[in-house]
Amino acid sequence: MRGDRRQIQTAVLGGADSEEPLMLPLEAIELDAFRRRHEHDTFWCGLLLGGCGLQLTTKLYTDRVCHFAHHPGPDGHPHLCGRRARGVNSADHLYVKSAAAAWLHGRGEQARFDFAQPDGAPIGSVVDIQLRRGGLRVHLDQAVMPEWDADSEPVLGMSVPVDRDMLIRRWYVHRIRLDSESTARRVRIGTEAFARPTEWFGLDECEMTERGLSTPAVERIIRARSTPPSSRWPAGKAKKVPDAQARAQALLRRLADARRFESVVAVKRVCADIAALTGTDQETQAQMAAALDDANRWLKGQAEVRRDLFARLDEAVTARNTKQVRRLLVRVNATASHDRTASETAITDAAAGHLTSFAREQQAQAAAQRKARNGSWAGHERVRRVLGNLRRRDPGVMTTEMRGLVEVLVQAADEAGNCVTAGQAAEIADWKERADLSKPAPAGPLAEARAAAAQRMRNKQDAATQPSKQERPLHEQVARRFWIKRNCPRCQAPATKNCVADDETGGGMLRKVPHDERVQLIIDERKARRRQVPGRGKL
């Protein structure tokens, strides 16, 4: 995997599986206050952000934006992370869940949240909110097409398109946007309707009703469609009615517009108005008759298209082609939502049921994957603890207790899977060889004493054939955790940094091992301390 150079702007607090998002300030002057506010917190490349689950640190710059960064690997090289979403909006799904949970709790509602991944969509594209009656599906991007006739009401992100016919059929749709405020993101809900500008509201202005999510704009739209418009003319003054010729021309223009937008409902309605219009001259009547004939032929053609569309949808459901079902159902709901026959209704119900079943399967798979990931990281934590316990024991004597710890270590490593690092894997293999798990465990103190004696004998034989400590390379005589705390007198590498190849300029590629001069300082200090202790003159 190649390294991703994009800057990471979001993280989670407390741990890899945390759901508490955080956005880093972009300016250095704000980052200082941010660090003081979170001096006791840890930042992580969260699993729910699509990250690797490792800890992050903050990077302060004055010539470019500040950002989170991974700690370097054990060899000093940059860590490679496959996280795809890294910008300020990459944690919006966590902000949506947090805001929605607080909003519903304030209204005495309880909900279940899920970050669904239908059809392999990236995590964070969809947030499912399941309530006691109904629910909401928030589409933050275009990865998943909205299902307008499903149990959950769609709420669309700013980049998700909606066609004109759908706005006309549904009266309105809801949108969502998130605005940055300091180190958080504020949720805003918008109501979009045909021929109306989108109106935006805070969550505290919204309600969950029997119709679903409702805003003040929804109430106005429903009142406008439910009550006749009031007269704009004073009492006693007759409203001037357009003459038949003008009405005929207006209807012909409306018919042309309806044909252009391929709205079958609008074409039928305008055709009925044209057929009922009287009082026009012969030329206009001829125009209207020709327009009606042409419109009727178009409607017959649309009827054929409609039959073909439903037939293809039925075949897709039978073949369980989910991608085709979703695409065709969107077209059916957009262009053939009116005057459905019983057979057409049965086909759309079957299609919606198939998509619902598929979505549940995807949710179950996603839940299983999250559970497996959590199990892997739990196993990794057990590996870390058991290795720490074994390091404190005498590796030369393999007791029954130590053998049991090695068995626990092997089991934890199997659970951790790919979460085990290369260094841990090598150490685990070494402990397995020492414990020799292929043989039965010794029983009783006498067997333990014999095993300990045999191990000491093997150690003596190994010591006779292996080079002495002084003969080994200097970098093998001192652990990294000691020399990394020292400055290198040769290449001037500061503490916590690896040595570099070019000694003259202090630059170049990083060295995998330190310079001998950096390690020799520590060895000399150890020799001096040993000389000061009676009986320990040798290193």
C-alpha positions, 0 to 999 in steps of 0.5 A, spaced: 500 500 500 502 506 498 502 512 503 497 517 503 499 524 503 492 527 505 492 531 511 488 528 517 483 533 520 478 528 524 479 523 529 476 520 535 477 521 543 479 515 547 480 509 543 480 506 536 472 504 537 470 510 540 464 514 537 466 521 539 468 525 534 473 531 534 476 536 528 482 539 529 483 547 528 486 549 522 490 555 525 496 554 529 494 560 534 487 555 535 491 549 536 495 551 542 488 552 546 486 546 543 492 542 546 491 545 553 483 543 553 485 536 551 492 535 554 489 529 558 486 526 552 488 521 546 486 521 539 485 515 535 485 514 527 478 511 529 475 504 526 468 508 525 472 513 520 475 507 516 482 508 519 487 503 522 485 504 529 492 507 531 493 513 536 494 520 532 498 526 535 497 533 533 502 537 528 502 544 529 505 549 523 505 556 521 506 556 514 500 551 512 494 548 516 495 544 522 493 536 522 493 530 525 498 525 524 500 518 525 506 516 530 512 513 526 513 506 525 518 502 529 523 503 524 522 510 524 519 510 517 512 514 516 506 509 518 502 507 512 494 508 513 489 506 508 483 511 511 480 514 505 476 520 508 480 525 511 477 532 511 473 536 515 467 532 513 470 525 514 466 524 521 460 527 519 456 521 520 459 521 528 456 528 529 450 526 526 449 520 530 451 524 536 446 530 535 440 526 533 441 522 539 441 528 544 435 531 540 431 525 540 433 524 548 430 531 549 423 529 546 423 522 550 424 518 544 429 512 544 433 510 537 437 505 534 443 508 530 447 504 525 452 506 520 450 501 514 454 499 508 449 497 503 452 494 496 459 495 500 458 503 500 464 506 504 462 507 512 459 514 513 455 514 507 449 512 510 446 513 517 440 509 519 436 512 525 430 506 527 425 509 532 419 505 535 415 507 529 418 508 522 425 511 522 430 516 518 436 514 513 441 520 512 444 520 505 451 524 506 453 522 499 451 519 493 454 512 494 447 509 496 441 511 492 435 513 496 429 509 497 423 513 497 418 508 499 421 504 504 420 504 511 425 509 513 424 516 510 430 519 506 434 525 508 439 527 503 446 530 503 447 537 499 450 533 494 445 528 493 440 529 487 432 529 487 428 530 480 423 534 479 417 529 479 419 526 485 419 533 488 412 534 485 409 527 488 412 527 495 411 535 496 417 536 499 424 532 501 428 533 507 436 535 506 441 535 511 448 539 512 453 540 517 457 547 518 463 547 522 463 551 529 470 551 532 472 544 533 465 541 532 460 540 526 453 543 527 447 539 524 442 543 520 435 540 517 433 543 510 426 542 507 426 543 499 419 543 495 418 544 488 418 551 486 420 553 493 427 555 496 430 550 501 429 553 508 434 551 513 432 550 521 436 547 527 434 540 530 431 544 536 426 547 531 424 540 528 419 534 530 418 527 529 410 526 527 406 521 524 408 523 517 415 523 519 420 528 520 417 535 520 420 542 520 416 549 520 416 549 512 413 542 512 407 545 516 406 551 511 407 546 505 401 542 508 397 548 509 398 551 502 396 544 499 390 543 504 386 549 504 384 553 498 387 560 496 384 566 499 381 571 494 385 577 493 380 581 490 375 586 494 368 584 495 363 586 490 369 587 485 369 581 479 376 578 478 377 579 470 377 572 467 382 571 461 378 570 455 378 563 451 384 564 446 389 566 452 387 560 456 388 556 450 395 558 448 397 558 456 394 550 456 398 549 450 404 551 453 403 547 459 402 541 455 409 542 451 412 543 458 409 537 461 411 533 455 418 536 455 419 534 463 416 527 461 410 527 466 405 523 464 400 525 470 401 533 468 400 531 460 393 527 462 391 533 466 392 538 461 389 534 456 383 534 460 383 541 461 384 542 453 378 538 451 374 541 456 375 548 453 370 552 449 369 558 446 375 558 441 376 560 434 377 555 429 384 555 428 385 555 435 381 549 435 385 545 430 391 547 434 388 544 440 386 538 436 392 536 433 396 537 440 391 532 443 392 527 438 400 528 438 399 527 446 395 521 446 400 518 441 405 520 446 401 517 452 400 510 448 408 510 447 409 511 455 404 506 456 409 501 452 415 504 456 411 503 463 409 496 461 417 494 459 419 498 465 415 494 470 417 487 466 424 489 467 423 490 474 419 484 475 425 480 472 430 483 476 427 481 482 426 474 480 433 474 478 435 477 485 439 482 481 439 488 487 443 493 483 438 493 477 432 492 482 434 499 486 436 502 479 429 500 476 425 502 482 428 509 482 425 510 475 418 506 477 417 511 483 419 517 479 415 516 473 410 511 474 407 512 481 400 514 479 394 509 477 398 503 479 394 496 477 394 491 482 400 487 478 404 493 478 403 494 485 405 487 487 411 488 483 413 494 486 412 491 493 416 485 491 422 490 489 421 494 496 421 487 500 427 485 496 431 491 497 429 491 505 431 484 506 438 485 502 439 492 507 438 487 513 443 482 510 448 488 509 447 491 516 448 484 519 454 483 515 457 490 517 455 488 525 459 481 524 465 485 521 465 490 526 464 485 532 470 481 528 474 487 528 473 489 536 475 482 537 481 482 533 483 489 537 481 485 544 486 479 542 491 484 540 491 487 547 491 480 550 497 479 546 500 485 549 499 484 556 501 477 556 508 478 552 509 484 558 508 478 563 513 473 560 518 479 559 518 479 567 520 472 567 526 468 567 527 466 559 532 460 561 527 456 566 520 454 562 515 453 568 508 450 568 506 457 569 510 460 564 508 454 559 500 456 560 502 463 559 505 461 552 499 457 550 494 463 552 499 468 548 498 463 542 490 463 543 490 471 543 495 471 537 490 467 533 484 472 535 488 478 534 490 476 527 492 481 522 493 486 528 499 483 531 505 487 529 511 484 526 515 485 532 510 481 536 510 475 531 517 474 532 517 474 539 511 470 539 514 465 535 520 465 540 516 463 546 513 458 542 519 455 541 522 455 548 515 452 551 516 447 545 508 446 545 508 440 541 510 436 547 506 435 553 507 439 559 511 436 565 508 434 571 510 435 578 516 439 581 521 434 580 519 434 572 520 442 573 527 441 576 529 437 571 527 441 565 530 447 568 537 443 569 536 441 562 535 448 559 541 451 563 545 446 560 542 448 553 544 455 555 551 454 557 552 450 550 549 456 546 553 461 550 559 457 548 558 457 541 555 464 540 559 470 540 560 474 547 556 480 548 562 484 547 563 481 540 556 483 538 555 489 534 554 495 538 547 496 536 545 489 538 548 490 545 543 496 547 535 496 546 532 502 542 528 504 548 535 506 551 539 509 545 533 513 542 533 518 548 540 520 547 543 525 541 547 522 536 554 525 536 556 523 529 550 525 525 547 530 530 540 526 530 536 529 536 533 524 541 527 521 539 529 521 532 533 515 528 540 517 525 541 519 518 545 517 513 549 523 511 553 525 517 556 531 514 549 535 513 545 531 518 540 529 512 539 524 508 535 517 509 534 514 516 538 509 518 535 502 521 540 502 526 544 507 530 551 510 529 556 506 534 558 513 537 551 514 539 550 507 543 558 507 545 556 512 550 551 508 554 555 502 554 561 506 557 556 509 562 554 502 564 561 500 565 563 506 569 557 504 574 559 496 574 566 498 576 563 502 582 559 496 585 564 491 589 564 484 585 561 487 579 567 489 575 566 486 568 560 488 563 
